[in-house]
């Protein structure tokens, strides 16, 4: 499917850049990696010229604040961390503002919190604000509002935040810049036999060792990126993982439309292409790891909101009678009823009533996300209609 046949919002790309790309640390201390940020800004300008609307999700507020205040390590107390983030957030926006001005682009700062996703109306208002920025040819730069958020109401990492933004917008793709070239079968820093993974067709079937702490200034490691890719996969959105030092590699994930060298769309390849295929005129491999999306996967606004809800718990379901013979509509109803009996003990994230997400597992695979309402008395399913309360993941196909 070409961009010309997609709705206009499908031209949106969400890019996430982490602290490990924005900041660097050596014997001279912590400093801004101006070269990396400059290359990123140039790439966003090139994407804009090619017709894409770009949303940038940026980490780095705490790292930048540590540099400004001369701190050698991230603060450990919540109050100091929020204060440091406030210092760093203003500074990092100044850097972005000056660099984007050199390529003729305007930017807007959007600070969001997990609270903005707890109620569908508020979630839609945030979406509309981002869309208005894009319509005005402004690059929205999104970060979590670290200065006011409490630990119980945090996204935790911007990999997840970027994926949720892509789901919120119905974006064409989400790209996570990190400090490695690929997702590997194991941690390459400790396992010399680790192999790069070029294309992952089924994100929920992935079984690799992603244990790593991330950078000393960041909050996300490779495990958070796999989790983010799975969320995007649920919504039919491709996700790329690539090295932040080489942001131009994003173009290897995009294919040019015939007859128009300025128009591109995300690849949705479903099998790995070898180097030989590329030399023989086939489609080349992406310079990173591509979590492929399913062709034609569409989600309603209600389903996208459910996928965006903060996860408040997990539920394991066994095989009900006749489980394997159910169609997707009956499967949603059956899973909803099975999970309803396992909501005891779920804790609210706030002192006020709110909605949250439940991950439903079957034989260690996440087969669905379910919406629940939580208050001081516990959790319940707010809407008995499956279409408004539960979303099947691609892993559920094995059950139908």
N, C-alpha and C positions, 0 to 999 in steps of 0.2 A: 504494500500500500504506500503510495507516494504522499508527500506532504500536501500536494494540491488536492488530494481526496480526503485529507484529514480535516477536522475542525481546527480553527485558528489557534485554539489553546494548545493543540498538540504540537505546535512549533516551540513550545517552551522547554528549555533545558534547565535543570537544577544542578549546580556545581557546588561541591563542598570542599573547602580547603581547610586543612588542619593546622594546629600549632606547629607541628614538626616541619611544615612547609613554610610558614610565615616567619618563624623564629629559628635562630641557630645559636649554638653554644659551643665555645671552644676555650682555649687558654686565655683568650681576650675577654671572656665573659659572654653574657647573653646579648644578642643584638637582633635587629630586624634583618631578615633576609630579603633585601631590596631586589636582588636579581630575580628571585623566585616570584615575588609579588608583581614585578614589572612584566615578566613573561606571561603571567596569568591575565593581567589586564589587557595585554596585547591580544591574547587568544580570545578573550571575551569581546573585544572590539571586532576581531575577524568574524566571530560567530554572529555578531549583530549585523555585520555587512552581508553575511550569507542568508540573512532572513530569520535567524533565531531570536527569540526573546530569552534572555538569560537571567536567572535568579541565582545569586551567590549566597551560600550559607557559610559563614566564616567563623572559625574558632579564633583563639589568640588573645582574647581580652585579658585573661589572667596572666598569660605569658608576657604580654606587652606591659601590663601593670607591674609585674616583677622587675622587668628591665628598668622602667621609669623610677621605681623606688629602690633599686639596687638590691633586690632580694635574690639570693642564690637558689632558693627552692620555693616551690608553691606553698602558700600559707596553709596551715592545717586547721585553724579555727574558722568556723563559718562566717563570723562577722568580718574578720580580716580578709577572708577570701572575697567577700562581696565588695569590700572597700577597694581592694586591689583591682577587681574587675571593673569597677567604676572608673578608676584611673586609666586602665588600659583601653577600655572601650572608646573613650574620647580620642585617645592617641591613635588607635588603629584606624578610626574613621578619618582622621586627618590625613593619614598616609594614603588611604584609598582615594580620598577626595582629590588630592594633588595628582596622583597617578592617572586616575580616570579622566581628569581634565585634559591631560596631554593627548588623549585619544578622542576627545570630543564627546565624551559620555557623561551624563549626569547620574548621580546615585542618590538613594534614599536609605536611611537606617530604619530597620524594623526590629524592635526588641520584643520577643514573644516569650510566653511561658506555657507550661503544660496546662495551666488553668484555661488558656484560650482554646483548648481542644475538648474540654469536658462537656460543652453544651453546643448543640449543632448550629444554633443561630450565631453564636460567637465565632465558631469555626468558619462559617460561611462568610462572616464579615471580614475576618482576616484574609480569607481567600480573595474576596472582592477587592480589598485594599492592595494586595500584591498584583492582581490583574490590572488595576487602575494604574499602578506604577509602570507596568509593562506597556500598557496602551499609550502612555505618555512618553515612551522611549527612555524610561528611567530604569537603571539597574537596581533592583532592591537587594540590599545587603542585610541578611537576617542573622541574628544571633540570639541565644537564650538570654533572658534578662537576669543575668547573674547577680545584679545588685539588689534585687528584691526577692528572688526565688528562694524558697526553703528546700532542704534536701528531700523532703517528702513529695514535693511538687516539681521535680526537675526532670527534664528529658534525659539528663546524664551525659549524653554525648551528641555531637552534631552530626554524626553519621546517621543516627536514628532521626534526628531533626530534619536532615535533608531528604531522607526517604519519605517521611511523613508530609513534607512540603510538596514533593513530587506527586504523592497520592492525592493530596488536597487540591492541587491544580489540574490533575489529570495530565501531567507532563509527558513529553515524548521520551524523556530519558533522565536519569540521575547519574552523576559521575562523582566518585569519591577519590580525591587526591590524597595520597599517603606517601610514606617514605620507602616503599618497596616497589618493584616493577610489576609484580603479579601477586595474586593469591597462590600460595604454594600448598602442596600436599602435606607439608609439615613446616614447622618454623625453620627457615633456612639458616638462621643464626646459630642453631644448635644441632641441626640435623643435615649433614652434607648430602644425604640422599634425596632431599626435598626436591620435587619437580614442580615447575610452573604450570598453572592451569590457565589455558587460553580462553576456553569457552565452557561455561556451566549451563547446561540445558535445564536441569531440574534443581532449583536451589534447595528444595526441602529434602532431596536425597543426598545432599553433600555430606560427606563424612571425612573431615580433615582436621588436623591438629591446628587450632588457631590460638593456642594459649601463648600470649605475650602481653606484657604490661603496657605497651605503647611508649611514647616518649616521656621524658621526665616532666615536661610541661603540659602535655596533653592528657585527655581523659579516655580516648578511644584506642583500642587495639584492633587487630584483624577480626576478632570475634564480633565486635560491634558492627563491622562492615558487612560480615556475612548476615547478621541479623537484619541490617538495613536492606540488604539485597533481597532477602526473603519477603520483607514487607512490600517492597516494590514489585516483586514477582507476583504476589497475590493480586495486585492491581493491574497486571499486564504491562508493567513498565520495565524496560531494560535498564540494567545498572552496570556501570563500568568502574573498575578499580584500576588506577594508574598512578604513576610516580608524579608527585607534585613538582619535582624539579624540571619536568618536561611536559608542561600542560598542553603543548601543541600536539601531543600524542592523541588527544581527544578526537582529532580528525580521522584517525585510523578506525574509530568506532562509527564514523558517519559515512554514508555513501552519497555520492553526487547523483542528482536526478538527471536523466537523459536530456540533453539539449539545453541544460542550464547549469553552468559551472558554479554559479553562486548559490544554488539550492541544494541542501543536503537533508538527509533524514537518518535517524539512528538505525543501525543494522539490527536485524532480528534473526540472525542466522541460527540454525538449530543443530549444526554439527561443526566440529572443529575442522578448519581448513589447513592443510599442511603447507609447508614452504614450497613443495613441488607444485601444488595446485596454484599457488600464487604466481610462480614463475611461468606456468602454462596459461596464464590469463584468467585464472579463477580469482575469487574474492580474497584479498589478503587477510591474514589474521590481525586482530586488533593488537596494538602495542600496550597490552595490559590484560586484565581478566574481564570478560564480558559475561554477565549473568543474563542470558537471553530471555526475551519475553515471548509469550505465546501470541501467535498471529490472531488478531481479531478479538482478543480478550478485552471486554468492556465492563466497567463497573458503574452502577448508579451512584448518585450523590450520597444516598444513605449508606451504601456499602463502603464508599470511600471514607466516610466519617467513622464508621465502625472500625475500619482498619487503622484509623488515625488515633483512636482512643488510647490513653495510657493503660498498659497492661497491669491489672491488679491481682491476677492470679492465674493458675493453671488447673485444668480439670482433665482427668483421665477417664475415658469411657471404654467399657467392654463391648463385646459383640452382642447387641440385642438380637432377638429372634428375627430372622429374615433380613438381617443387615445387608447381606451381599446382593440382595435382589432389588434394592431401592433405587429409584431415580433420584436426581439431584434435589428436586422439590421435597420429596418424602424423606430424603436423607437429612435435609436441614431440619425438618420437623422432628425427626427421631433424635438427632443429636441435641436439639434444644431441650427436649423432654428429659433426655438422659443426663444432661449437664445441670438441669434445674435442681436435681436432688443432691448436688455436690457443692452448693454455694456457702455452706456454713463455714464460719471462720474467716471469711474475706474481710479485710479492713479497709475502711474509707481513707482516702488520701487527704481529705479536707474536713473541717468542722461543719461544712454545709453539704447538703445532698448533691451528688454529682453522678455522672455516668462514667463507666470504665469498661475496659476490655478484658475478656477471658480467653485464653488460648486453650482450645480443646485438642487433646492428644488421643491418638489411638495407636497402640503398639509403637510408642516412642516417636510417632510422626504427628506434626501439627496438622490437623485436618480441617479446622475451622477457627474463626474468631467470633466471639459472642459478646453482645452488648448487655451490660447489667447496670442497674441503678443501686447506688450505695448511700446509706445514711447511718446515723448512730445505732439503728436497730439491725443493720446487716445489709445483705444484698438480695435483690430480686430481679426478675426479668420484667422490664417495663412495658414491653409490647409483645403480645402473644403471636403476632404475625411474623413468621420466619424472615420475610423480606426486609423487615425493619430491625431485626435482632441478631441475625447470624449470617456470616459470609464463609463459604467453603473455600479452602485453599486448594492449589493444584494437587496436593497430596491426597485429597479426598477422591480423586479420580479412580484410585485403586479400589475404592469401596463400592463404587457404583456398578 
